[in-house]
Amino acid sequence: MGNHRIIQWKMNDVNGQVVAGGNGQGNRLDQLNEPTDVIIDKEMDSFIICDQRNRRIVRWFRRNDTTEGEVLIDNIRCWGLAMDDQRYLYTCNFEQHEVRRYQIEDKNETIVAGGNGQGGGLNQLNWPSYVFVDQQQSVYVSDRNNHRVMKWNNGAKEGIIVAGGQGEGAALTQLNWPKGLFVDTLDTVYVADDKNNRVMRWPKGATQGTVIMGGNGVGEGANQFKGPQERIRAFQYHDCSNVCHEKCRPIASYKPEKRIGGLSDS
């Protein structure tokens, strides 16, 4: 069915390198099962991977002799991951409709967004997919089934709608299954608008967004997307299926400062 692996592509490389998984679908420590997100922990020189179908988050060290991962968190339906400057790990648990923050070394955890059941209230989430954390530890969440992006300030009991929130649709005021996102230093939100096959930019306080990529129907043309999902910071490929358009098609890079290739170190 799939390749179930993480591939690293360095800039200008013709071929990628398997850095995690690649031993078939399964739940052994040398296997992955439909990974949905990956981040790099610089301090530990390792990849942290959301091994979604195995209900776990695993770490794979970047050493050349690494042949298997280790389980950091188990029994979790995680989709997206993030890490802040203090090395707290943030996970989108789409089954519990919440985002949790973990201190990896001692497994302490705190709910930082949602956690009030499935719903559309400002204190709720409905199938959170990806998460971004800024330097103030504010949490931005792609609230997929509510078709909005939410911002939860550090310690807040409810969130603020910063993109979408006007129901499912293709208008510039709307999103349709928001997925990967990035927030710049001006609090501008960049979001992969999955079902609308586009990437949108929402400045702070804006009531509508601007299409900056795609938006020309579904397809494989240079000006088109087919279900963009992944994080908008660098080109990275979560190779969870041979048929990867809908589940894990990488989207083009967009950074206000520059465009880069390969797995990002940040």
C-alpha positions in Angstrom: 0.0 0.0 0.0 2.6 2.6 0.9 6.2 3.4 1.8 5.6 4.6 5.4 8.8 6.5 5.7 10.4 10.0 6.1 12.6 11.1 3.2 15.1 14.0 3.5 15.8 16.0 0.3 18.7 18.4 0.6 18.9 21.3 -1.7 20.0 20.4 -5.3 20.0 16.7 -4.5 18.6 14.4 -7.3 17.7 11.6 -4.8 16.3 11.7 -1.3 17.6 9.8 1.7 15.3 7.6 3.9 15.9 8.9 7.5 13.1 7.0 9.3 11.0 4.0 8.5 11.2 2.5 5.1 10.8 -1.1 6.4 7.2 -1.5 5.3 4.0 -0.7 7.1 3.9 -1.9 10.7 4.3 -1.1 14.4 7.9 -2.3 15.1 10.4 0.3 16.2 12.0 0.3 12.8 8.7 0.9 11.0 6.1 3.7 10.6 2.4 3.6 9.7 1.2 6.7 7.7 3.4 9.4 9.4 1.7 12.8 9.1 4.2 15.3 10.5 7.9 15.6 11.4 10.0 18.2 13.1 13.7 18.4 13.9 14.9 18.6 17.5 18.3 20.4 17.0 19.4 19.9 20.6 19.0 16.1 20.4 19.9 16.0 16.7 16.9 13.9 15.9 13.6 13.8 14.1 10.3 13.7 16.0 7.6 12.0 14.0 3.9 11.7 14.3 3.4 8.0 13.6 -0.3 8.5 13.2 -1.7 5.0 12.5 0.5 3.6 15.3 -1.0 6.1 17.8 2.4 7.2 18.9 5.1 9.9 18.6 8.6 8.6 17.9 12.1 9.9 17.8 14.7 8.9 15.2 18.2 10.1 15.7 20.0 11.6 12.7 23.1 9.4 13.0 23.9 7.3 10.0 23.8 4.1 12.1 20.2 4.7 13.3 18.0 1.7 12.4 15.0 2.2 14.7 13.1 4.9 16.6 12.1 5.2 20.2 8.6 6.0 21.5 8.2 9.4 23.2 4.4 9.4 23.6 2.0 6.5 23.0 -1.7 6.1 22.8 -2.3 9.4 21.0 -4.0 10.2 17.7 -1.6 12.9 16.7 -1.7 14.7 13.3 0.5 17.8 13.6 3.6 18.7 15.7 5.5 21.8 16.8 8.3 22.6 19.2 8.9 26.0 20.8 12.2 27.7 21.8 12.1 26.1 25.2 11.8 22.6 23.6 8.2 22.0 24.7 6.5 19.7 22.2 3.0 20.5 21.0 0.7 17.9 19.5 -2.6 18.1 17.7 -4.8 15.3 19.0 -7.6 15.1 16.5 -9.4 12.4 18.4 -9.7 14.4 21.6 -10.0 17.8 19.7 -7.2 19.4 21.6 -3.6 20.6 21.5 -1.3 19.4 24.3 2.1 20.7 25.4 4.6 18.2 26.6 7.9 18.5 28.5 9.5 15.5 26.9 11.9 14.6 29.6 9.4 14.1 32.4 6.2 13.6 30.3 4.3 16.4 31.9 1.5 17.6 29.7 -0.9 20.6 29.6 -3.9 21.3 27.4 -3.2 24.6 25.6 -6.0 24.7 23.1 -9.4 23.0 23.0 -10.1 20.1 25.4 -13.7 21.1 25.8 -15.2 18.5 23.5 -15.8 18.5 19.8 -17.5 21.7 18.7 -17.4 25.2 17.1 -17.3 27.3 20.3 -14.3 29.6 20.9 -13.1 27.2 23.6 -13.5 24.2 21.3 -11.8 22.6 18.3 -13.1 20.1 15.7 -10.4 17.9 14.3 -7.3 20.1 14.8 -4.7 19.1 12.2 -1.6 21.3 12.3 -0.1 23.7 14.9 2.3 26.6 15.0 3.9 28.2 18.1 5.3 31.7 18.2 8.0 33.1 20.5 5.3 34.2 23.0 4.1 30.6 23.2 0.9 31.5 21.5 -0.6 28.5 19.7 -2.1 28.7 16.2 -4.2 25.7 15.2 -5.7 24.6 11.9 -9.2 23.8 13.1 -10.0 21.7 10.2 -13.7 20.8 10.5 -14.6 24.3 11.7 -12.8 25.7 8.6 -10.8 28.2 10.5 -7.4 29.0 12.1 -7.5 29.7 15.8 -5.0 31.6 18.0 -4.7 30.6 21.6 -2.6 33.0 23.7 -0.4 31.4 26.3 -2.7 30.5 29.2 -6.0 31.5 27.5 -9.2 29.6 28.1 -10.5 30.2 24.6 -9.2 31.1 21.2 -9.4 33.9 18.7 -10.3 33.3 15.0 -7.5 34.6 12.9 -8.5 33.1 9.5 -11.7 31.7 8.1 -14.5 31.0 10.5 -17.2 31.9 8.0 -18.2 28.4 7.2 -17.0 26.0 4.6 -16.5 27.7 1.2 -14.1 29.2 -1.4 -14.7 32.9 -0.8 -11.8 35.0 0.3 -13.4 35.1 3.8 -13.6 31.3 4.0 -11.5 28.2 4.2 -12.2 24.6 3.4 -10.3 22.1 5.6 -7.3 24.3 6.6 -4.1 22.2 7.1 -0.4 23.3 7.3 0.3 26.8 8.5 3.0 29.2 9.3 2.9 32.6 11.1 5.5 35.3 10.5 6.8 37.9 12.9 4.1 40.3 11.9 1.4 37.7 12.9 0.5 37.1 9.3 -1.0 33.6 8.9 -0.1 31.5 5.8 -2.4 28.4 5.5 -2.8 25.5 3.2 -6.5 25.6 2.2 -6.8 21.9 1.4 -10.1 21.5 -0.3 -9.8 24.8 -2.1 -6.4 23.7 -3.5 -4.7 27.0 -2.6 -2.4 28.6 -0.1 -3.8 31.8 1.6 -2.2 34.7 3.4 -4.2 36.4 6.2 -2.6 39.6 7.7 -3.2 40.3 11.4 -6.7 41.6 11.9 -7.8 40.9 8.3 -11.4 39.9 7.6 -10.4 38.1 4.4 -7.3 36.5 3.0 -5.4 36.6 -0.3 -4.6 33.7 -2.5 -0.8 33.5 -2.9 -0.5 30.1 -4.5 -2.9 27.9 -6.4 -6.6 28.7 -6.5 -6.8 27.7 -10.1 -8.7 24.5 -9.7 -7.4 21.0 -8.8 -4.5 19.8 -11.0 -0.8 19.3 -11.4 0.0 22.5 -13.4 2.6 24.9 -12.2 -0.2 27.2 -10.9 -2.3 24.4 -9.3 -2.5 22.2 -6.3 -4.3 19.0 -5.4 -5.1 19.0 -1.7 -2.1 20.9 -0.2 -1.6 19.9 3.4 1.8 20.1 4.8 3.6 22.8 6.8 4.4 26.0 4.9 8.0 26.6 5.7 10.1 24.3 3.6 9.6 21.5 1.1 9.3 18.3 3.1 7.9 15.0 2.0 6.0 12.7 4.4 6.1 9.6 2.2 3.1 7.8 3.7 1.6 6.5 0.5 2.4 5.9 -3.1 -0.8 7.7 -3.9 0.1 10.8 -2.0 -2.0 13.6 -3.5 -4.7 13.5 -1.0 -2.9 12.4 2.2 0.6 13.8 2.0 1.3 15.7 -1.1 4.0 18.3 -0.3 3.1 21.9 -1.1 5.4 24.4 -2.6 7.5 26.4 -0.1 6.6 29.9 0.9 8.6 32.0 3.3 8.5 35.8 3.3 12.2 35.9 3.6 13.4 33.2 1.3 12.5 29.8 -0.3 14.5 26.8 0.7 14.6 23.1 -0.1 15.1 20.0 1.9 13.9 19.3 5.4 13.9 22.4 7.5 16.0 22.6 10.7 13.4 24.9 12.3 
